[in-house]
Amino acid sequence: MAMRVLLAEDDPMIGKAVRARLRNQGFAVDWVRDGRAAESALTGDVYDLLLLDLGLPGRDGFAVLEGLRSRGCALPVVILTARDAVGDRIAGLDAGADDYVVKPFDLKELEARMRAVMRRRAGTASSVIEHGPLSLDLSAHELRRDGVPIPVSPPWRRRISSARSP
């Protein structure tokens, strides 16, 4: 099952690029363009991660994040923003964000940060999941049996990259 991501981003160029990249990597991505739509989408328990811009119209990202945390929602949140001042970064993390990424950013770095947040949520620090002789490296997109690589086709690599540890 694909990891479900809510992308709350009002910039069309960034939103399209992030959504396309994550979908290509096997994520299920819903994209909303304002804070009120983000709050509405977050009423259910359907997402595994929120990518949140702070400068959203309607209701800014800080208000969306504070609303989530005040309801006791532990959904992992990665802030995506152009606000690069140290005070903004501190405020975002103190408000309950799990990570803070300043625009412009590299999409591969964003994916790595998402994986790191999900590993912490799952209580593991490693990107490698092991079960008996099998090991799955989520960062390298590799499957091994007794240390020997098992070839997997590109569609399986996308599924491997979105897998989560139990």
C-alpha angles and dihedrals in degrees: 000000000000121000108255115228129185112207113199104188130137098194106094095206094051093040094052093046095048094044093048094047095047093045089050087054092053102263122137104231130190115189125206125179105206140040097249091054089049091053091048092050091049095058091092128056097245105113131082095193140011122215102199131192113205096211098064121148119239094025122011124238094253090058091048091050094046090050091052094049094043088058089053093249111158095192109147111251129197113190116219111193148141089226101108102166115123090235091057092049091050092047092050094049092043090050088060108273115147094211139003122216121188120216131273094050137163113252092223090055090050090053091049091050090049090052090049092051091049092048090053090048090052090049097246131114098197128082089213120091115197130195117170108306093346125092127182118198107202093190097049094035090230132142119201137182115202088344094305115120116244112212113236128184120245095260089055090049089058090051091047091052092056096044119116131206115249 
